[in-house]
Amino acid sequence: MRPVARSRFVLRALCALSCGLAALFLAGCAGTAGSARAAPAGKVTVAMPATALPGPSFAFVPLLPATSAELDARIQDEEFRMRLEQALSTALRAKGYRPAGDGAADFLVAYRVGVRDLTQVLPVEEQAGGSTRMAAVECRGGRCSQLVVRNHSGAPVSRYRFAASERTEGGLHVEVVEPESLRVLWNVLNSGTVQPGDGTQARLDAIATRTLESLPANAR
């Protein structure tokens, strides 16, 4: 890496990344052991595309966690983070790039990962046979209520009940950065639901490949 004060460099890198990390959700970060799936779930959004990178060599940027999702114990595990970085390195190598080692990197790879548990409560319209029996004769026409119906006794009741569902969501945010100016060259966010087995190496490899899919390959 070209000479830059480490503390100043990390601080500037954190500032450059933090604006897009208010809510990080990883599509496949931590989980129990299990079978790896071939196709990673989640949504990959390329916020800044690129047609080429400045060279073949890369180096990872060490970043400190900045949000509660990044501080989750499931992804603070050192072994997990090493395997995630290994997966990203494998995906980069497959595109023709190589680690810079002790030399100067042509570009930097900065990544942050987070996970959190969510409970979602949604209204569900009551159907016949549900907890609220609808009236045999219902209101019809353009002036009918969208919120209230009559039960079997003829009393007005809510048309909806509420159902809760729980899930774990995570996000992997990756930026490719120019070493001198810290200008972002390429930017992607992979977000979605975390499933059991997402922490296996095979699964992380698949997630990294999917996340970096649109990164241009090295043409040199």
Residue, then its C-alpha position, 0 to 999 in steps of 0.5 A: m500500500r502506498p504510504v498513508a498514516r494507518s489511523r488517518f486512512v482508516l478514519r477516512a475510509l470509515c467516513a466514506l463508507s458510513c453514509g450507506l450503512a445505517a441498516l446493514f443486512l447480510a444475505g448469508c452471514a452467520g448461521t448453524a452448520g448445514s448444507a450450502r445452497a447453490a444460489p444465494a438468496g438476497k438482493v444485490t444492488v450495485a450503487m456505483p458500476a465500473t467498466a474497469l479497475p486500475g490494476p490487478s492487485f488488491a488489498f483489504v481495508p481494516l474497518l471498525p464496526a459502526t452500527s449495532a448490526e455490525l456489532d452482533a456477536r454472530i459476525q464478530d467471531e474472528e473465524f467467521r470474518m476470516r472465512l468471509e474475507q477468504a470468500l471475497s478473495t477467492a471471488l476476486r481471484a476468479k476475476g483475475y485479480r491477486p492480493a498485493g502482498d507487501g507491494a502497493a495495491d492497485f485498488l483497495v477492497a473495503y467491506r462491512v457486514g451486519v445482521r439483525d433479528l426482525t419481527q414483522v407484524l402484518p394485517v391479514e384479511e379474515q377468511a371464512g373459517g377463521s377466528t372471525r366468521m364473516a356475515a353471510v350477506e356482506c356489503r357490496g359496492g363502491r362504498c363498502s368499508q375496507l376495515v370493518v365487516r359483520n360477524h355471525s351475530g351481526a356486530p361490526v368487527s375488524r376485517y383484519r387480524f394481525a400476524a407476526s413473523e420473525r426472521t434474521e436479515g443481514g447485509l454485506h456492503v463492499e466498496v472498491v476504492e482508489p488508494e490515493s484519493l479514497r475515491v469509490l470506484w465500485n460499490v455494491l450491497n447484498s441484502g436479504t434473509v439469513q438462513p441456517g447454514d449461511g456461515t459455511q465456507a461453501r455458502l460464503d463462497a457462493i455469497a461472495t461470488r454473487t456479490l461481486e458478480s458485476l465487478p469487471a474482470n481484470a483485462r490485463 
